[in-house]
Structure formats: structure tokens, C-alpha cells
Amino acid sequence: MAGIAIVILFGAVIASMAVAMYMYSEYQVNFIETKAGEPVTVGPVEYTVTFEGTHEGDKETQPENTFVMIGITAKNVGDEKTVLSGGQFHFVDEKEQKHEAVYGEFSAKDLLLEGLEPGKSIEKTTQFDFPFNEEETYKIIIRPQKEQSTVDVAVICITNC
């Protein structure tokens, strides 16, 4: 009787380990690395990100350091309307520190929250405030919106790749 209980216990442990490994592999983040100007697909959206330069803001919004602007071309390659936001984009420096997008109205193309219909494209910009050094390598990380239900994350080298 005790032998059967031990076999059942080991069977349950092995089954739970198998389920855990399956779930781990199913939801493991898939990092897609590319360079600025090259298209990359994250969920239902194909992005092309470019380095647009630096600026000092405007009368209403001044940076603590320097604003670094990126250009974003996004095309919905899915079947349903999707949403893009500046919060999906993170600037990563050589020290692996993440910098959030800064929202302002620097141009009519600034990305805040944008609906994107299937098959349609948009061109937007966003900026990040940090001490920019032309000699360093910087990356943009694009994370999907929660509704896009994908494990893909793009890592795009934008300077000194």
C-alpha cells in the first residue's frame, strides 16, 4: 500500500514538473534583435525605428539632460485594430539602465496613444531624457501591449551598433 502511494506521489511530481516546463517554454520572452532602420515585428505590428537626433525641448518642456528623439513607423499586419503607446518604448543605455519616454507636444507626430487599423501605417516620434553621449551604444526596447498577447520583445540598436 505504501509503495503505491509513493509511485502516485512521484507520478504527480513528475507530471507537475512537465506542466511547469511546458508553461515556462510557452511564455518565455522571445527577444528579437535588430538595428535601426530595419523592420521588426512585435505581435501584430511591424515597427521600423530610426534615430532622429537630439533636441533641447520647447518653452513648456525642458529636459533635465538632453532629449533623444526616435522616429517610429508602425504598420498593423494583424486582422484587428490595435493600440500603440509611447509607454511601449524604453531607451536602454550602456549601463543597461532603462529610460521612459517623455510626453510633450514637440511636433504633430508625437506618440501618446494611437489606434491602428489592420493594414494601416503611421509615422510617429517619441523622445527620452537622459545624458546622451555620441560615443556610446544605445538600444530601444519595444514591448507589446497587453492586448497584443505575444511574448516577442524587440531590441533595436540605434547608435554605434
C-alpha positions as CSV (number, residue, x, y, z in Angstrom):
1,M,0.0,0.0,0.0
2,A,2.8,2.4,0.9
3,G,4.6,1.5,-2.4
4,I,1.5,2.6,-4.4
5,A,1.3,5.9,-2.6
6,I,5.0,6.6,-3.3
7,V,4.5,5.8,-7.0
8,I,1.5,8.1,-7.2
9,L,3.4,10.8,-5.4
10,F,6.4,10.5,-7.8
11,G,4.0,10.5,-10.7
12,A,2.3,13.7,-9.5
13,V,5.7,15.4,-9.0
14,I,6.9,14.4,-12.5
15,A,3.6,15.5,-14.1
16,S,3.7,18.9,-12.3
17,M,7.3,19.4,-13.5
18,A,6.3,18.5,-17.0
19,V,3.4,21.1,-16.9
20,A,5.7,23.7,-15.4
21,M,8.4,23.2,-18.1
22,Y,5.7,23.4,-20.8
23,M,4.3,26.7,-19.4
24,Y,7.8,28.1,-19.0
25,S,8.7,27.4,-22.6
26,E,5.4,28.6,-23.8
27,Y,5.6,32.0,-22.1
28,Q,9.4,32.6,-22.3
29,V,10.2,36.0,-23.7
30,N,11.4,35.9,-27.3
31,F,14.0,38.7,-27.8
32,I,14.3,39.9,-31.4
33,E,17.5,41.9,-32.0
34,T,17.9,44.2,-35.0
35,K,19.4,47.6,-36.0
36,A,17.8,51.0,-36.6
37,G,16.1,51.3,-39.9
38,E,15.4,47.5,-40.2
39,P,11.8,46.3,-39.8
40,V,10.9,44.1,-36.8
41,T,7.5,42.6,-35.9
42,V,6.2,42.5,-32.4
43,G,2.8,40.9,-32.2
44,P,0.5,42.3,-34.9
45,V,2.7,45.4,-35.5
46,E,5.7,45.8,-37.8
47,Y,8.0,48.6,-36.5
48,T,10.8,50.5,-38.1
49,V,12.7,52.7,-35.6
50,T,15.2,55.3,-36.5
51,F,17.4,57.7,-34.5
52,E,16.2,61.3,-35.3
53,G,18.8,63.2,-33.2
54,T,18.8,65.2,-30.0
55,H,17.0,68.5,-29.0
56,E,16.6,70.8,-26.0
57,G,12.8,70.7,-25.8
58,D,10.5,73.7,-26.1
59,K,9.3,76.6,-23.9
60,E,6.9,74.3,-22.0
61,T,9.0,71.2,-21.6
62,Q,12.7,71.3,-20.9
63,P,14.9,68.2,-20.4
64,E,17.0,67.6,-17.3
65,N,19.7,66.4,-19.6
66,T,19.1,66.0,-23.4
67,F,16.0,64.8,-25.3
68,V,16.9,62.0,-27.7
69,M,14.2,61.6,-30.4
70,I,13.4,58.4,-32.3
71,G,11.2,58.0,-35.4
72,I,8.7,55.2,-35.4
73,T,7.0,53.7,-38.4
74,A,4.4,51.2,-37.4
75,K,2.2,49.0,-39.6
76,N,-0.6,46.8,-38.3
77,V,0.0,43.5,-40.0
78,G,-2.8,41.8,-37.9
79,D,-6.5,41.3,-38.5
80,E,-7.8,43.5,-35.8
81,K,-7.4,47.1,-34.6
82,T,-4.5,47.5,-32.2
83,V,-3.2,50.3,-29.9
84,L,0.3,51.8,-29.8
85,S,1.6,54.0,-26.9
86,G,4.8,55.7,-26.0
87,G,5.0,53.5,-22.9
88,Q,5.9,50.5,-25.1
89,F,9.2,52.1,-25.9
90,H,12.1,52.1,-23.5
91,F,15.6,53.6,-24.1
92,V,18.5,51.5,-22.7
93,D,21.9,52.9,-22.2
94,E,25.3,51.1,-22.0
95,K,24.8,50.6,-18.2
96,E,21.5,48.7,-19.0
97,Q,19.5,51.5,-17.4
98,K,16.0,52.0,-18.8
99,H,14.6,55.4,-19.6
100,E,10.9,56.0,-20.1
101,A,9.5,58.1,-22.9
102,V,8.8,61.8,-22.2
103,Y,5.5,63.1,-23.3
104,G,5.1,66.5,-24.8
105,E,3.8,68.2,-27.8
106,F,7.1,68.8,-29.6
107,S,5.5,68.1,-33.0
108,A,2.3,66.8,-34.5
109,K,3.9,63.4,-34.8
110,D,4.5,62.8,-31.1
111,L,3.2,59.4,-30.0
112,L,1.0,59.3,-27.0
113,L,-1.8,56.7,-27.6
114,E,-2.7,55.8,-31.2
115,G,-5.2,53.3,-32.6
116,L,-4.0,51.4,-35.7
117,E,-6.4,49.7,-38.1
118,P,-5.4,46.5,-39.9
119,G,-3.2,47.1,-42.9
120,K,-2.6,50.8,-42.0
121,S,0.7,52.5,-41.2
122,I,1.6,55.6,-39.1
123,E,4.7,57.6,-38.6
124,K,5.3,59.0,-35.1
125,T,8.1,60.2,-32.8
126,T,8.9,60.0,-29.2
127,Q,11.8,61.2,-27.0
128,F,13.7,60.2,-23.9
129,D,15.5,62.4,-21.4
130,F,19.0,61.3,-20.3
131,P,22.7,62.3,-20.6
132,F,23.4,61.5,-24.2
133,N,26.9,60.6,-25.3
134,E,27.5,60.3,-29.1
135,E,30.2,57.6,-28.5
136,E,28.0,55.2,-26.6
137,T,25.8,52.4,-27.9
138,Y,22.1,52.8,-27.2
139,K,19.1,50.5,-27.7
140,I,15.4,50.8,-27.9
141,I,13.2,48.0,-26.4
142,I,9.7,47.6,-27.7
143,R,7.3,45.7,-25.5
144,P,3.9,44.6,-26.8
145,Q,0.6,46.0,-25.4
146,K,-1.1,43.5,-23.1
147,E,-3.9,43.1,-25.6
148,Q,-1.5,42.0,-28.3
149,S,-0.8,38.8,-26.4
150,T,2.7,37.9,-27.7
151,V,6.0,37.0,-26.0
152,D,8.0,38.9,-28.6
153,V,10.1,41.8,-27.5
154,A,12.2,43.9,-29.9
155,V,15.7,45.1,-29.0
156,I,16.9,47.7,-31.6
157,C,20.4,49.1,-31.6
158,I,20.1,52.8,-32.7
159,T,23.6,54.2,-32.2
160,N,27.1,52.8,-32.7
161,C,26.0,49.3,-33.4
